[in-house]
């Protein structure tokens, strides 16, 4: 929870427009915060520090922001935010020198809800793609077997077993899946670099969004490749045994 102590245009009468909160007001607020039994810790963040943080997080706006854009603030930690936040906010939002009381938990929850929704959406899409892949593999094998019926018939006539006629189709299927798995691992690495290391760089650095290392990318890519190979082999075997006559 952050308490801004710089006056801005708000309906409250606790701050005077165009004037900074005085040192006496800051000391008074600090004393009240430290004496509040509901508050676990209190940290004062200067205007210069807030400005530096803003420029670090949004370098593109370094020529736009200026002293006064991000006022000084108190960052406090409550002992029980779920129980005490509303009461603490009501207590301090009308104190002289306080512009507003903000709670970052709401913002974090919104971000986590978005991430949660994106994860479930990805799972649904993955299931649909998996089903479509199985059907595509089965259909491709049937088409390929029909086109090579003469070759497989000749192989059977010269004594080749059914396994020998089925093996080339299975190898081709597995080889195609291996290529697809490698390509997906490359895209996964690119997504990690572009999305986590750039788009969500600040939330990742602050620990809001878990970061992924190169080992995580390799494990995810390798697991996907292994599952894809096993699934492709089973699909090819079932298709050749029950839907194709070689």
N, C-alpha and C positions, 0 to 999 in steps of 0.2 A: 504494500500500500504506500502510495507516495502523496505527500502533502506539498503542494506548490505554494511558495510564499511570496511570489511576485504578483503585483496587482495587474489584472487584466479587466476587460470589459465584461463583467458578469453582473447579475442582478443582486449579488450580495453587497453589503455595505461595509464589509470587513477590510476592503482594500481601497485605496484612493487611486483613481486613474492617473497614470503617468508618474507615479511615485513608487519607489521600491519599499519593501518592508524594512523597517528600521532595525538596527542592531538590538535595540531594547526589546522590540517585538519578537525577534528571533530567539533571544535569550529566554523570554517569557514562555514562548511555545515549547522550547527545548525542556525547560524545567517542568512544565505540565506533562509533557510526554514521558519524561523519565520518572515522574512520580505517579504515573498511571499504572495500577496493578494489572491491567489487562494487556499491557504492552511488554513484550519480551526484550526487544532491543530497539535502539534509536540511532540513526546515522544521518548526519547533516551533509548534504551534497551541495557544493557551491555552484554558483551560476557558471563559472568558468569550466568546471568539471562537466556539468550537464551539456554545455556547448561543445566541448571536446568530444564527448560521447556521441552526440548527434552527428558531428562531422565525420567521426570514424565509422558510424553505422551507415550514413548516407553521404558518401563523398561527393556525389553529384550536386548536393545542395550547399557545398562549403562556401560558395560565393553568394548564397542567398541568405543564409542564417547570419545573425549578428548578435552581439551582446544584448541581452534582454529578451531574445526570442525564446530561450529556455531558461527560466528563472531558477533560483536556488530552491531546494526542496529538502524535506525530511523523508527519509525512507525508514519505515518502521515495520517491525514484525510482531504480529499479535500472538498471544499464547493460544487462543482459540478463534481463528478467523471466521469459522462458520457461526459461532455463537456471538462474538463480540463486535464484528465489523460494523454492523448497522448502528449499534450504540456508540461506538467510537467515532464513526463518521458524523453522527448527529451532534456529538460533543464538540468536535474540533472544526467543523466546516464553517461555523459562525464566529470563530475567534478572530480578533483583530490581527491582520497580517496574513491570514490564510485565504488563498484564492479558492482552492477546491481540494477535495480529498478523492484520490483515485485508487482503485483496486485493480491490480494487474491480473488477478486470478480470472476475472471474467474474460479478458482478452486471451489469456492462455487457453481457457476452456474452449473458446471459439476456434482457436487454431487446432487444438487436439480433436475437436469434433469434425473439422474439415479433413484432417488427416485420417481419422477413423472412417469417415464416409468414403474417402478416396481408396482406403484399403479394402473395404467391402466391395466397392465398385470394381477394383482390380481383381478381387477373387472371383466375382461373378463373370467378368470378362474372361478370366483364365479358364474357368470351367467350360464356358461356351466355346472358347478356342480349342480346348482339349477335345470336346465332343466332335467339333468340326474336323479336327485333325485325324481322329480315329476313322471317321467316315471317309475322309479324303484318302487316307492310306489304303483302306479296304477297297475303295472304288478304283484307285490307281493300279493296285495289284490285279484286280479282276480284268481291267482293260489290258494291262501288259501281258497277262497270261493268255488272253484271247488272241492277241496279236502274235504271240509266239507259240501258238498251239502246234504248228507243224514241227518246230524245233523240239519241243518237249515230247511230242509223239515219237519222233525219231530216237530220242534218248531212251525212251521206255522200250522201244523195239530192240535196241542194241543191249539191253540189260540193265540200264540205270534204274536205281530204286526211286521211290517217290521222294525220299529225302534229297536225293541228288538233283531232281528236277525242281524242287522247292527252294533249295539253298540259294541259287542265284537271285531269286526275287527277294529273299530275306536279307541277303547281303546288300543289295541295292537300296532297300528300304532303310536299313540301319545306317548306311553310308550317307544317305540324304538327311537323316535325322542328326547325325554327327555334325554335318555342315551347318544345319539350322541351329544346333546348340552352340556352336562356336560363334556364329553371327549374333545370337541372342546375348551371349556373354559379353561380346564387344559393345552392344547397345546398352547393356546393364552398366558396364564400366563408364560409358559416355554419360548415361543418365546420372550416375553417382557424381561424376565430376561437374556436370552442368547444373543439376538441380540442387544437390546438397551443398556442394562447394561454392556455388555462386548464388542461385536464387534464394536458398534458405540458409545462407552463410551465417547470419547473425543468430537466428534461432538455434542452429546447430552448435555454435560456439557457446551459447548460453545454456545449453543442455535441455532446451525445450523439445527439440527434435533429436532423436538418437543419431549419432554419426555412424557411417559405415567405413570400415577400413578395406584395404585391398584383399585381406583374408576373407572378409565377409562376401565381397564380390566373387572371389574365386570359389568359395563354398557354395554360394547360391547358383552360380553358373554351372559348376560341376554337378551339383545335385540335380539341376534341371536337365542337364545333358544325360546323366545316368538314368533318370526316370523316363526321359524321352526314348532312349535306346531300348529299355526294357518294355515299355508300352508298345513301341513300334514292332519289336520282335514278336510279342504276344499277338498283336493285331494281325500281323502278316501270317503267322502260323495258323490262327483261327480262320482267317479268310481262305488260305490255301487248302486247309483241311475240310472245311464245311461248305464253301461257296465256289470253289474252283476245282474242276476235274482235270488233273494232269496225267 
